Amino acid sequence: MRTWCLRMSCTYEGDKNHIVSQMVEQRDDAGNWKPLEIGNRSPGFLIFVYSLLTCQHLYMFANAAEHGLELASSQGTLDLAATEGWMLADLVVDYTAQLRSGTPTAEAIEDIRGRMNQCPVSRNIHPSGAHVTRFAITA
């Protein structure tokens, strides 16, 4: 199996959860985190993995705002495994957001999580592998 692990940390301001700061890191083969640098020579599959992370993030913070949930910050991780033939085998996305204001209901959290799975990149994943998306809000 080929594996990738990315993590994102963000801070927000305002009722639309405008991004103030964002950092994305990649875990290397030794288990150390290093800043993710995307450029002209970046491997295409790494860009695909990054697009999964950012697409889910967009749907998380935008839909939180639609539910009246103003976020202070969030942390997310994406763990992806692909076969030697580059077919997706496993995908786990896990986001936790820290609330600035608003009242999160169980229904709102489940709606946000479900809508995260509807981002265009996630919708185009072949259903052969496991795909898990988790979302939680803390006060």
Order of alpha helices (4+ residues) and beta strands (2+ residues): beta-beta-beta-alpha-beta-beta-alpha-alpha-beta
